[in-house]
Each structure stands twice: as structure tokens, then as C-alpha cells.
Amino acid sequence: SVGNVEETYIFQAIKERMHRHLRAGVERVFSRLKSFTGLDRVRARKKNNVETHVVLSAVALVAASLTAQRQNKPGLIRSPSRLI
């Protein structure tokens, strides 16, 4: 038996290639969250506190990006620490 089309190597390779650019963008955002907001070492222990820290970090990153955009400094969107 040949198997299911979704299980073939070719199908998986095409699927991975189609989503590569999306995954790269997500990894860049995670990297910025870790470096800018301190998500690389979260000190909270409870799940709710960690979730709150992650959400507030994402809000801070978006606020910094919007500030850079409103100041007509698009280069600072990628390095929000220079806005402060």
C-alpha cells in the first residue's frame, strides 16, 4: 500500500517549505520578546503569573513598535530598547 498522501515525504517537504517564512517571522518575534522584555529568565513560578508576564511583555513590544512607527523611525521597531 502506498499510504495516505499526507504521510508522504514529498507532501511534508512541500508543506514545510510553504510555512518556512511564517515560522521565521514567529521566531524573530520570540527572540525580540526574550531579549527586550526578559522572557529568557522568567522568575514567576505560578502559571497565572507567567502568563501575565508573557502577555505584558507582548504588549510592551507592540507599544514600542507603535511608538517607533509614530516617530517615523522604522529602524527602531527592531530594536525597541533604543526608544527608551
HTML snippet that shows the backbone in 3Dmol.js (N, CA, C, O; Angstrom):
<script src="https://3Dmol.org/build/3Dmol-min.js"></script>
<div id="view" style="width:600px;height:400px;position:relative"></div>
<script>
const pdb = `
ATOM      1  N   SER A   1       0.842  -1.180   0.000  1.00  0.00           N
ATOM      2  CA  SER A   1       0.000   0.000   0.000  1.00  0.00           C
ATOM      3  C   SER A   1       0.885   1.240   0.000  1.00  0.00           C
ATOM      4  O   SER A   1       1.953   1.256   0.611  1.00  0.00           O
ATOM      5  N   VAL A   2       0.439   2.244  -0.672  1.00  0.00           N
ATOM      6  CA  VAL A   2       1.202   3.479  -0.798  1.00  0.00           C
ATOM      7  C   VAL A   2       1.064   4.321   0.460  1.00  0.00           C
ATOM      8  O   VAL A   2       2.018   4.995   0.849  1.00  0.00           O
ATOM      9  N   GLY A   3      -0.078   4.301   1.096  1.00  0.00           N
ATOM     10  CA  GLY A   3      -0.290   5.091   2.298  1.00  0.00           C
ATOM     11  C   GLY A   3      -1.067   6.362   2.013  1.00  0.00           C
ATOM     12  O   GLY A   3      -1.453   6.646   0.880  1.00  0.00           O
ATOM     13  N   ASN A   4      -1.274   7.093   3.045  1.00  0.00           N
ATOM     14  CA  ASN A   4      -2.014   8.347   2.949  1.00  0.00           C
ATOM     15  C   ASN A   4      -1.135   9.411   2.303  1.00  0.00           C
ATOM     16  O   ASN A   4       0.076   9.430   2.523  1.00  0.00           O
ATOM     17  N   VAL A   5      -1.733  10.292   1.512  1.00  0.00           N
ATOM     18  CA  VAL A   5      -0.979  11.340   0.820  1.00  0.00           C
ATOM     19  C   VAL A   5      -0.301  12.261   1.832  1.00  0.00           C
ATOM     20  O   VAL A   5       0.816  12.720   1.591  1.00  0.00           O
ATOM     21  N   GLU A   6      -0.945  12.532   2.937  1.00  0.00           N
ATOM     22  CA  GLU A   6      -0.396  13.443   3.939  1.00  0.00           C
ATOM     23  C   GLU A   6       0.841  12.874   4.634  1.00  0.00           C
ATOM     24  O   GLU A   6       1.606  13.624   5.240  1.00  0.00           O
ATOM     25  N   GLU A   7       1.040  11.587   4.554  1.00  0.00           N
ATOM     26  CA  GLU A   7       2.165  10.959   5.227  1.00  0.00           C
ATOM     27  C   GLU A   7       3.399  10.849   4.340  1.00  0.00           C
ATOM     28  O   GLU A   7       4.454  10.428   4.816  1.00  0.00           O
ATOM     29  N   THR A   8       3.300  11.208   3.091  1.00  0.00           N
ATOM     30  CA  THR A   8       4.436  11.058   2.196  1.00  0.00           C
ATOM     31  C   THR A   8       5.486  12.126   2.461  1.00  0.00           C
ATOM     32  O   THR A   8       5.184  13.210   2.962  1.00  0.00           O
ATOM     33  N   TYR A   9       6.699  11.803   2.123  1.00  0.00           N
ATOM     34  CA  TYR A   9       7.822  12.720   2.336  1.00  0.00           C
ATOM     35  C   TYR A   9       7.676  13.975   1.493  1.00  0.00           C
ATOM     36  O   TYR A   9       7.955  15.078   1.963  1.00  0.00           O
ATOM     37  N   ILE A  10       7.243  13.813   0.260  1.00  0.00           N
ATOM     38  CA  ILE A  10       7.101  14.956  -0.655  1.00  0.00           C
ATOM     39  C   ILE A  10       6.085  15.945  -0.103  1.00  0.00           C
ATOM     40  O   ILE A  10       6.318  17.153  -0.099  1.00  0.00           O
ATOM     41  N   PHE A  11       4.958  15.421   0.362  1.00  0.00           N
ATOM     42  CA  PHE A  11       3.917  16.290   0.904  1.00  0.00           C
ATOM     43  C   PHE A  11       4.438  17.057   2.112  1.00  0.00           C
ATOM     44  O   PHE A  11       4.196  18.259   2.230  1.00  0.00           O
ATOM     45  N   GLN A  12       5.141  16.388   3.002  1.00  0.00           N
ATOM     46  CA  GLN A  12       5.680  17.044   4.195  1.00  0.00           C
ATOM     47  C   GLN A  12       6.718  18.101   3.819  1.00  0.00           C
ATOM     48  O   GLN A  12       6.760  19.163   4.440  1.00  0.00           O
ATOM     49  N   ALA A  13       7.545  17.836   2.827  1.00  0.00           N
ATOM     50  CA  ALA A  13       8.560  18.788   2.394  1.00  0.00           C
ATOM     51  C   ALA A  13       7.919  20.037   1.798  1.00  0.00           C
ATOM     52  O   ALA A  13       8.355  21.154   2.075  1.00  0.00           O
ATOM     53  N   ILE A  14       6.898  19.853   0.991  1.00  0.00           N
ATOM     54  CA  ILE A  14       6.203  20.999   0.392  1.00  0.00           C
ATOM     55  C   ILE A  14       5.506  21.813   1.472  1.00  0.00           C
ATOM     56  O   ILE A  14       5.556  23.043   1.458  1.00  0.00           O
ATOM     57  N   LYS A  15       4.868  21.140   2.390  1.00  0.00           N
ATOM     58  CA  LYS A  15       4.168  21.822   3.482  1.00  0.00           C
ATOM     59  C   LYS A  15       5.146  22.630   4.338  1.00  0.00           C
ATOM     60  O   LYS A  15       4.849  23.765   4.711  1.00  0.00           O
ATOM     61  N   GLU A  16       6.294  22.061   4.647  1.00  0.00           N
ATOM     62  CA  GLU A  16       7.298  22.761   5.456  1.00  0.00           C
ATOM     63  C   GLU A  16       7.832  23.975   4.711  1.00  0.00           C
ATOM     64  O   GLU A  16       8.032  25.031   5.312  1.00  0.00           O
ATOM     65  N   ARG A  17       8.063  23.840   3.424  1.00  0.00           N
ATOM     66  CA  ARG A  17       8.602  24.955   2.637  1.00  0.00           C
ATOM     67  C   ARG A  17       7.603  26.103   2.525  1.00  0.00           C
ATOM     68  O   ARG A  17       7.994  27.271   2.516  1.00  0.00           O
ATOM     69  N   MET A  18       6.323  25.776   2.442  1.00  0.00           N
ATOM     70  CA  MET A  18       5.302  26.812   2.335  1.00  0.00           C
ATOM     71  C   MET A  18       5.183  27.627   3.620  1.00  0.00           C
ATOM     72  O   MET A  18       4.811  28.799   3.569  1.00  0.00           O
ATOM     73  N   HIS A  19       5.490  27.035   4.758  1.00  0.00           N
ATOM     74  CA  HIS A  19       5.329  27.711   6.032  1.00  0.00           C
ATOM     75  C   HIS A  19       6.638  28.200   6.634  1.00  0.00           C
ATOM     76  O   HIS A  19       6.646  28.711   7.754  1.00  0.00           O
ATOM     77  N   ARG A  20       7.733  28.056   5.919  1.00  0.00           N
ATOM     78  CA  ARG A  20       9.049  28.426   6.456  1.00  0.00           C
ATOM     79  C   ARG A  20       9.128  29.910   6.794  1.00  0.00           C
ATOM     80  O   ARG A  20       9.627  30.272   7.859  1.00  0.00           O
ATOM     81  N   HIS A  21       8.642  30.775   5.900  1.00  0.00           N
ATOM     82  CA  HIS A  21       8.731  32.212   6.141  1.00  0.00           C
ATOM     83  C   HIS A  21       7.874  32.635   7.332  1.00  0.00           C
ATOM     84  O   HIS A  21       8.237  33.561   8.056  1.00  0.00           O
ATOM     85  N   LEU A  22       6.744  31.966   7.541  1.00  0.00           N
ATOM     86  CA  LEU A  22       5.906  32.281   8.697  1.00  0.00           C
ATOM     87  C   LEU A  22       6.597  31.888   9.992  1.00  0.00           C
ATOM     88  O   LEU A  22       6.572  32.633  10.972  1.00  0.00           O
ATOM     89  N   ARG A  23       7.211  30.721   9.988  1.00  0.00           N
ATOM     90  CA  ARG A  23       7.904  30.259  11.183  1.00  0.00           C
ATOM     91  C   ARG A  23       9.097  31.148  11.507  1.00  0.00           C
ATOM     92  O   ARG A  23       9.384  31.400  12.677  1.00  0.00           O
ATOM     93  N   ALA A  24       9.791  31.626  10.477  1.00  0.00           N
ATOM     94  CA  ALA A  24      10.934  32.511  10.691  1.00  0.00           C
ATOM     95  C   ALA A  24      10.486  33.823  11.328  1.00  0.00           C
ATOM     96  O   ALA A  24      11.168  34.355  12.203  1.00  0.00           O
ATOM     97  N   GLY A  25       9.342  34.345  10.890  1.00  0.00           N
ATOM     98  CA  GLY A  25       8.826  35.574  11.484  1.00  0.00           C
ATOM     99  C   GLY A  25       8.444  35.394  12.943  1.00  0.00           C
ATOM    100  O   GLY A  25       8.711  36.261  13.775  1.00  0.00           O
ATOM    101  N   VAL A  26       7.823  34.276  13.246  1.00  0.00           N
ATOM    102  CA  VAL A  26       7.443  33.992  14.631  1.00  0.00           C
ATOM    103  C   VAL A  26       8.685  33.850  15.502  1.00  0.00           C
ATOM    104  O   VAL A  26       8.711  34.347  16.627  1.00  0.00           O
ATOM    105  N   GLU A  27       9.703  33.184  14.999  1.00  0.00           N
ATOM    106  CA  GLU A  27      10.942  33.025  15.772  1.00  0.00           C
ATOM    107  C   GLU A  27      11.614  34.372  16.028  1.00  0.00           C
ATOM    108  O   GLU A  27      12.194  34.577  17.095  1.00  0.00           O
ATOM    109  N   ARG A  28      11.543  35.300  15.060  1.00  0.00           N
ATOM    110  CA  ARG A  28      12.107  36.634  15.278  1.00  0.00           C
ATOM    111  C   ARG A  28      11.369  37.364  16.389  1.00  0.00           C
ATOM    112  O   ARG A  28      11.994  38.028  17.217  1.00  0.00           O
ATOM    113  N   VAL A  29      10.039  37.247  16.415  1.00  0.00           N
ATOM    114  CA  VAL A  29       9.259  37.900  17.467  1.00  0.00           C
ATOM    115  C   VAL A  29       9.595  37.289  18.821  1.00  0.00           C
ATOM    116  O   VAL A  29       9.754  38.019  19.800  1.00  0.00           O
ATOM    117  N   PHE A  30       9.703  35.980  18.896  1.00  0.00           N
ATOM    118  CA  PHE A  30      10.067  35.338  20.156  1.00  0.00           C
ATOM    119  C   PHE A  30      11.447  35.786  20.613  1.00  0.00           C
ATOM    120  O   PHE A  30      11.669  36.005  21.804  1.00  0.00           O
ATOM    121  N   SER A  31      12.371  35.921  19.677  1.00  0.00           N
ATOM    122  CA  SER A  31      13.715  36.374  20.022  1.00  0.00           C
ATOM    123  C   SER A  31      13.686  37.779  20.598  1.00  0.00           C
ATOM    124  O   SER A  31      14.361  38.062  21.588  1.00  0.00           O
ATOM    125  N   ARG A  32      12.906  38.662  19.980  1.00  0.00           N
ATOM    126  CA  ARG A  32      12.804  40.029  20.488  1.00  0.00           C
ATOM    127  C   ARG A  32      12.127  40.063  21.842  1.00  0.00           C
ATOM    128  O   ARG A  32      12.517  40.840  22.714  1.00  0.00           O
ATOM    129  N   LEU A  33      11.114  39.228  22.026  1.00  0.00           N
ATOM    130  CA  LEU A  33      10.462  39.170  23.331  1.00  0.00           C
ATOM    131  C   LEU A  33      11.435  38.729  24.408  1.00  0.00           C
ATOM    132  O   LEU A  33      11.438  39.272  25.513  1.00  0.00           O
ATOM    133  N   LYS A  34      12.253  37.749  24.087  1.00  0.00           N
ATOM    134  CA  LYS A  34      13.219  37.263  25.071  1.00  0.00           C
ATOM    135  C   LYS A  34      14.265  38.304  25.393  1.00  0.00           C
ATOM    136  O   LYS A  34      14.583  38.517  26.563  1.00  0.00           O
ATOM    137  N   SER A  35      14.807  38.957  24.383  1.00  0.00           N
ATOM    138  CA  SER A  35      15.904  39.890  24.635  1.00  0.00           C
ATOM    139  C   SER A  35      15.427  41.213  25.211  1.00  0.00           C
ATOM    140  O   SER A  35      16.107  41.785  26.062  1.00  0.00           O
ATOM    141  N   PHE A  36      14.279  41.716  24.773  1.00  0.00           N
ATOM    142  CA  PHE A  36      13.822  43.036  25.197  1.00  0.00           C
ATOM    143  C   PHE A  36      13.084  43.005  26.522  1.00  0.00           C
ATOM    144  O   PHE A  36      13.250  43.915  27.335  1.00  0.00           O
ATOM    145  N   THR A  37      12.282  41.995  26.758  1.00  0.00           N
ATOM    146  CA  THR A  37      11.412  42.009  27.926  1.00  0.00           C
ATOM    147  C   THR A  37      11.808  41.006  29.005  1.00  0.00           C
ATOM    148  O   THR A  37      11.109  40.889  30.011  1.00  0.00           O
ATOM    149  N   GLY A  38      12.873  40.304  28.828  1.00  0.00           N
ATOM    150  CA  GLY A  38      13.335  39.404  29.876  1.00  0.00           C
ATOM    151  C   GLY A  38      12.603  38.089  29.952  1.00  0.00           C
ATOM    152  O   GLY A  38      12.526  37.493  31.026  1.00  0.00           O
ATOM    153  N   LEU A  39      12.069  37.623  28.857  1.00  0.00           N
ATOM    154  CA  LEU A  39      11.390  36.332  28.887  1.00  0.00           C
ATOM    155  C   LEU A  39      12.352  35.159  28.883  1.00  0.00           C
ATOM    156  O   LEU A  39      11.930  34.011  29.016  1.00  0.00           O
ATOM    157  N   ASP A  40      13.643  35.435  28.732  1.00  0.00           N
ATOM    158  CA  ASP A  40      14.592  34.324  28.758  1.00  0.00           C
ATOM    159  C   ASP A  40      14.742  33.756  30.169  1.00  0.00           C
ATOM    160  O   ASP A  40      15.080  32.584  30.337  1.00  0.00           O
ATOM    161  N   ARG A  41      14.490  34.587  31.181  1.00  0.00           N
ATOM    162  CA  ARG A  41      14.536  34.105  32.572  1.00  0.00           C
ATOM    163  C   ARG A  41      13.335  34.649  33.335  1.00  0.00           C
ATOM    164  O   ARG A  41      13.420  35.685  33.994  1.00  0.00           O
ATOM    165  N   VAL A  42      12.231  33.946  33.237  1.00  0.00           N
ATOM    166  CA  VAL A  42      11.029  34.348  33.975  1.00  0.00           C
ATOM    167  C   VAL A  42      11.179  33.899  35.413  1.00  0.00           C
ATOM    168  O   VAL A  42      11.490  32.737  35.675  1.00  0.00           O
ATOM    169  N   ARG A  43      10.960  34.804  36.340  1.00  0.00           N
ATOM    170  CA  ARG A  43      11.152  34.487  37.760  1.00  0.00           C
ATOM    171  C   ARG A  43       9.868  34.060  38.452  1.00  0.00           C
ATOM    172  O   ARG A  43       9.897  33.633  39.606  1.00  0.00           O
ATOM    173  N   ALA A  44       8.753  34.170  37.762  1.00  0.00           N
ATOM    174  CA  ALA A  44       7.478  33.766  38.347  1.00  0.00           C
ATOM    175  C   ALA A  44       7.394  32.246  38.382  1.00  0.00           C
ATOM    176  O   ALA A  44       7.960  31.558  37.532  1.00  0.00           O
ATOM    177  N   ARG A  45       6.684  31.740  39.371  1.00  0.00           N
ATOM    178  CA  ARG A  45       6.569  30.291  39.499  1.00  0.00           C
ATOM    179  C   ARG A  45       5.169  29.775  39.167  1.00  0.00           C
ATOM    180  O   ARG A  45       5.020  28.675  38.637  1.00  0.00           O
ATOM    181  N   LYS A  46       4.160  30.561  39.475  1.00  0.00           N
ATOM    182  CA  LYS A  46       2.798  30.113  39.204  1.00  0.00           C
ATOM    183  C   LYS A  46       2.450  30.349  37.745  1.00  0.00           C
ATOM    184  O   LYS A  46       2.928  31.292  37.116  1.00  0.00           O
ATOM    185  N   LYS A  47       1.603  29.467  37.221  1.00  0.00           N
ATOM    186  CA  LYS A  47       1.233  29.534  35.813  1.00  0.00           C
ATOM    187  C   LYS A  47       0.563  30.862  35.466  1.00  0.00           C
ATOM    188  O   LYS A  47       0.856  31.445  34.423  1.00  0.00           O
ATOM    189  N   ASN A  48      -0.322  31.339  36.317  1.00  0.00           N
ATOM    190  CA  ASN A  48      -1.015  32.601  36.038  1.00  0.00           C
ATOM    191  C   ASN A  48      -0.042  33.769  35.992  1.00  0.00           C
ATOM    192  O   ASN A  48      -0.197  34.668  35.166  1.00  0.00           O
ATOM    193  N   ASN A  49       0.949  33.768  36.857  1.00  0.00           N
ATOM    194  CA  ASN A  49       1.930  34.854  36.871  1.00  0.00           C
ATOM    195  C   ASN A  49       2.803  34.822  35.619  1.00  0.00           C
ATOM    196  O   ASN A  49       3.152  35.870  35.076  1.00  0.00           O
ATOM    197  N   VAL A  50       3.152  33.633  35.168  1.00  0.00           N
ATOM    198  CA  VAL A  50       3.950  33.509  33.944  1.00  0.00           C
ATOM    199  C   VAL A  50       3.139  33.988  32.746  1.00  0.00           C
ATOM    200  O   VAL A  50       3.659  34.706  31.892  1.00  0.00           O
ATOM    201  N   GLU A  51       1.867  33.595  32.677  1.00  0.00           N
ATOM    202  CA  GLU A  51       1.006  34.038  31.584  1.00  0.00           C
ATOM    203  C   GLU A  51       0.875  35.559  31.581  1.00  0.00           C
ATOM    204  O   GLU A  51       0.922  36.184  30.521  1.00  0.00           O
ATOM    205  N   THR A  52       0.710  36.153  32.757  1.00  0.00           N
ATOM    206  CA  THR A  52       0.615  37.610  32.860  1.00  0.00           C
ATOM    207  C   THR A  52       1.890  38.267  32.376  1.00  0.00           C
ATOM    208  O   THR A  52       1.837  39.276  31.673  1.00  0.00           O
ATOM    209  N   HIS A  53       3.042  37.710  32.740  1.00  0.00           N
ATOM    210  CA  HIS A  53       4.326  38.264  32.327  1.00  0.00           C
ATOM    211  C   HIS A  53       4.481  38.201  30.802  1.00  0.00           C
ATOM    212  O   HIS A  53       4.964  39.153  30.188  1.00  0.00           O
ATOM    213  N   VAL A  54       4.076  37.094  30.200  1.00  0.00           N
ATOM    214  CA  VAL A  54       4.191  36.941  28.749  1.00  0.00           C
ATOM    215  C   VAL A  54       3.277  37.929  28.032  1.00  0.00           C
ATOM    216  O   VAL A  54       3.695  38.558  27.060  1.00  0.00           O
ATOM    217  N   VAL A  55       2.051  38.075  28.490  1.00  0.00           N
ATOM    218  CA  VAL A  55       1.109  38.995  27.853  1.00  0.00           C
ATOM    219  C   VAL A  55       1.591  40.434  27.986  1.00  0.00           C
ATOM    220  O   VAL A  55       1.554  41.189  27.014  1.00  0.00           O
ATOM    221  N   LEU A  56       2.038  40.821  29.165  1.00  0.00           N
ATOM    222  CA  LEU A  56       2.534  42.184  29.351  1.00  0.00           C
ATOM    223  C   LEU A  56       3.791  42.443  28.528  1.00  0.00           C
ATOM    224  O   LEU A  56       3.997  43.559  28.053  1.00  0.00           O
ATOM    225  N   SER A  57       4.619  41.441  28.357  1.00  0.00           N
ATOM    226  CA  SER A  57       5.806  41.580  27.515  1.00  0.00           C
ATOM    227  C   SER A  57       5.420  41.809  26.058  1.00  0.00           C
ATOM    228  O   SER A  57       6.016  42.640  25.373  1.00  0.00           O
ATOM    229  N   ALA A  58       4.427  41.073  25.596  1.00  0.00           N
ATOM    230  CA  ALA A  58       3.959  41.253  24.219  1.00  0.00           C
ATOM    231  C   ALA A  58       3.355  42.639  24.029  1.00  0.00           C
ATOM    232  O   ALA A  58       3.570  43.271  22.995  1.00  0.00           O
ATOM    233  N   VAL A  59       2.607  43.116  25.012  1.00  0.00           N
ATOM    234  CA  VAL A  59       2.026  44.457  24.937  1.00  0.00           C
ATOM    235  C   VAL A  59       3.133  45.507  24.905  1.00  0.00           C
ATOM    236  O   VAL A  59       3.040  46.481  24.159  1.00  0.00           O
ATOM    237  N   ALA A  60       4.169  45.317  25.700  1.00  0.00           N
ATOM    238  CA  ALA A  60       5.285  46.266  25.709  1.00  0.00           C
ATOM    239  C   ALA A  60       5.993  46.301  24.365  1.00  0.00           C
ATOM    240  O   ALA A  60       6.377  47.372  23.895  1.00  0.00           O
ATOM    241  N   LEU A  61       6.169  45.152  23.748  1.00  0.00           N
ATOM    242  CA  LEU A  61       6.828  45.103  22.444  1.00  0.00           C
ATOM    243  C   LEU A  61       5.984  45.785  21.369  1.00  0.00           C
ATOM    244  O   LEU A  61       6.517  46.503  20.523  1.00  0.00           O
ATOM    245  N   VAL A  62       4.681  45.565  21.403  1.00  0.00           N
ATOM    246  CA  VAL A  62       3.793  46.214  20.440  1.00  0.00           C
ATOM    247  C   VAL A  62       3.779  47.724  20.671  1.00  0.00           C
ATOM    248  O   VAL A  62       3.799  48.495  19.712  1.00  0.00           O
ATOM    249  N   ALA A  63       3.745  48.153  21.934  1.00  0.00           N
ATOM    250  CA  ALA A  63       3.753  49.585  22.237  1.00  0.00           C
ATOM    251  C   ALA A  63       5.045  50.238  21.753  1.00  0.00           C
ATOM    252  O   ALA A  63       5.018  51.342  21.210  1.00  0.00           O
ATOM    253  N   ALA A  64       6.163  49.566  21.947  1.00  0.00           N
ATOM    254  CA  ALA A  64       7.438  50.109  21.473  1.00  0.00           C
ATOM    255  C   ALA A  64       7.462  50.196  19.951  1.00  0.00           C
ATOM    256  O   ALA A  64       7.979  51.165  19.394  1.00  0.00           O
ATOM    257  N   SER A  65       6.910  49.199  19.280  1.00  0.00           N
ATOM    258  CA  SER A  65       6.867  49.223  17.816  1.00  0.00           C
ATOM    259  C   SER A  65       5.971  50.352  17.304  1.00  0.00           C
ATOM    260  O   SER A  65       6.317  51.035  16.341  1.00  0.00           O
ATOM    261  N   LEU A  66       4.829  50.543  17.946  1.00  0.00           N
ATOM    262  CA  LEU A  66       3.939  51.628  17.551  1.00  0.00           C
ATOM    263  C   LEU A  66       4.571  52.996  17.806  1.00  0.00           C
ATOM    264  O   LEU A  66       4.396  53.922  17.014  1.00  0.00           O
ATOM    265  N   THR A  67       5.298  53.119  18.901  1.00  0.00           N
ATOM    266  CA  THR A  67       5.985  54.374  19.199  1.00  0.00           C
ATOM    267  C   THR A  67       7.025  54.681  18.137  1.00  0.00           C
ATOM    268  O   THR A  67       7.129  55.819  17.680  1.00  0.00           O
ATOM    269  N   ALA A  68       7.786  53.689  17.745  1.00  0.00           N
ATOM    270  CA  ALA A  68       8.796  53.895  16.699  1.00  0.00           C
ATOM    271  C   ALA A  68       8.143  54.277  15.381  1.00  0.00           C
ATOM    272  O   ALA A  68       8.658  55.124  14.651  1.00  0.00           O
ATOM    273  N   GLN A  69       7.020  53.661  15.077  1.00  0.00           N
ATOM    274  CA  GLN A  69       6.325  53.967  13.832  1.00  0.00           C
ATOM    275  C   GLN A  69       5.766  55.387  13.862  1.00  0.00           C
ATOM    276  O   GLN A  69       5.842  56.103  12.863  1.00  0.00           O
ATOM    277  N   ARG A  70       5.212  55.795  14.986  1.00  0.00           N
ATOM    278  CA  ARG A  70       4.642  57.140  15.085  1.00  0.00           C
ATOM    279  C   ARG A  70       5.704  58.224  15.080  1.00  0.00           C
ATOM    280  O   ARG A  70       5.426  59.355  14.683  1.00  0.00           O
ATOM    281  N   GLN A  71       6.910  57.903  15.509  1.00  0.00           N
ATOM    282  CA  GLN A  71       8.012  58.865  15.484  1.00  0.00           C
ATOM    283  C   GLN A  71       8.748  58.849  14.148  1.00  0.00           C
ATOM    284  O   GLN A  71       9.782  59.500  13.996  1.00  0.00           O
ATOM    285  N   ASN A  72       8.214  58.105  13.184  1.00  0.00           N
ATOM    286  CA  ASN A  72       8.826  57.970  11.858  1.00  0.00           C
ATOM    287  C   ASN A  72      10.261  57.461  11.931  1.00  0.00           C
ATOM    288  O   ASN A  72      11.139  57.947  11.218  1.00  0.00           O
ATOM    289  N   LYS A  73      10.487  56.490  12.792  1.00  0.00           N
ATOM    290  CA  LYS A  73      11.789  55.849  12.929  1.00  0.00           C
ATOM    291  C   LYS A  73      11.604  54.340  12.774  1.00  0.00           C
ATOM    292  O   LYS A  73      11.676  53.607  13.761  1.00  0.00           O
ATOM    293  N   PRO A  74      11.368  53.870  11.554  1.00  0.00           N
ATOM    294  CA  PRO A  74      11.076  52.448  11.371  1.00  0.00           C
ATOM    295  C   PRO A  74      12.238  51.531  11.739  1.00  0.00           C
ATOM    296  O   PRO A  74      12.022  50.353  12.022  1.00  0.00           O
ATOM    297  N   GLY A  75      13.452  52.042  11.742  1.00  0.00           N
ATOM    298  CA  GLY A  75      14.592  51.213  12.126  1.00  0.00           C
ATOM    299  C   GLY A  75      14.577  50.835  13.594  1.00  0.00           C
ATOM    300  O   GLY A  75      15.178  49.834  13.982  1.00  0.00           O
ATOM    301  N   LEU A  76      13.897  51.625  14.416  1.00  0.00           N
ATOM    302  CA  LEU A  76      13.847  51.332  15.845  1.00  0.00           C
ATOM    303  C   LEU A  76      12.785  50.311  16.204  1.00  0.00           C
ATOM    304  O   LEU A  76      12.699  49.892  17.359  1.00  0.00           O
ATOM    305  N   ILE A  77      11.969  49.901  15.235  1.00  0.00           N
ATOM    306  CA  ILE A  77      10.977  48.862  15.510  1.00  0.00           C
ATOM    307  C   ILE A  77      11.688  47.570  15.879  1.00  0.00           C
ATOM    308  O   ILE A  77      11.204  46.810  16.718  1.00  0.00           O
ATOM    309  N   ARG A  78      12.826  47.317  15.260  1.00  0.00           N
ATOM    310  CA  ARG A  78      13.553  46.079  15.516  1.00  0.00           C
ATOM    311  C   ARG A  78      14.428  46.144  16.766  1.00  0.00           C
ATOM    312  O   ARG A  78      14.866  45.107  17.266  1.00  0.00           O
ATOM    313  N   SER A  79      14.684  47.333  17.271  1.00  0.00           N
ATOM    314  CA  SER A  79      15.477  47.460  18.497  1.00  0.00           C
ATOM    315  C   SER A  79      14.795  48.428  19.442  1.00  0.00           C
ATOM    316  O   SER A  79      15.207  49.583  19.555  1.00  0.00           O
ATOM    317  N   PRO A  80      13.749  47.965  20.124  1.00  0.00           N
ATOM    318  CA  PRO A  80      12.952  48.860  20.951  1.00  0.00           C
ATOM    319  C   PRO A  80      13.675  49.425  22.156  1.00  0.00           C
ATOM    320  O   PRO A  80      13.214  50.414  22.726  1.00  0.00           O
ATOM    321  N   SER A  81      14.780  48.845  22.563  1.00  0.00           N
ATOM    322  CA  SER A  81      15.491  49.380  23.719  1.00  0.00           C
ATOM    323  C   SER A  81      16.083  50.751  23.439  1.00  0.00           C
ATOM    324  O   SER A  81      16.357  51.493  24.383  1.00  0.00           O
ATOM    325  N   ARG A  82      16.293  51.118  22.173  1.00  0.00           N
ATOM    326  CA  ARG A  82      16.827  52.440  21.845  1.00  0.00           C
ATOM    327  C   ARG A  82      15.758  53.515  21.895  1.00  0.00           C
ATOM    328  O   ARG A  82      16.087  54.700  21.838  1.00  0.00           O
ATOM    329  N   LEU A  83      14.500  53.146  22.000  1.00  0.00           N
ATOM    330  CA  LEU A  83      13.415  54.123  22.118  1.00  0.00           C
ATOM    331  C   LEU A  83      13.340  54.714  23.516  1.00  0.00           C
ATOM    332  O   LEU A  83      12.871  55.837  23.699  1.00  0.00           O
ATOM    333  N   ILE A  84      13.792  53.973  24.473  1.00  0.00           N
ATOM    334  CA  ILE A  84      13.641  54.381  25.883  1.00  0.00           C
ATOM    335  C   ILE A  84      14.672  55.408  26.266  1.00  0.00           C
ATOM    336  O   ILE A  84      14.695  55.863  27.410  1.00  0.00           O
TER     337      ILE A  84
END
`;
const viewer = $3Dmol.createViewer("view");
viewer.addModel(pdb, "pdb");
viewer.setStyle({}, {cartoon: {color: "spectrum"}});
viewer.zoomTo();
viewer.render();
</script>
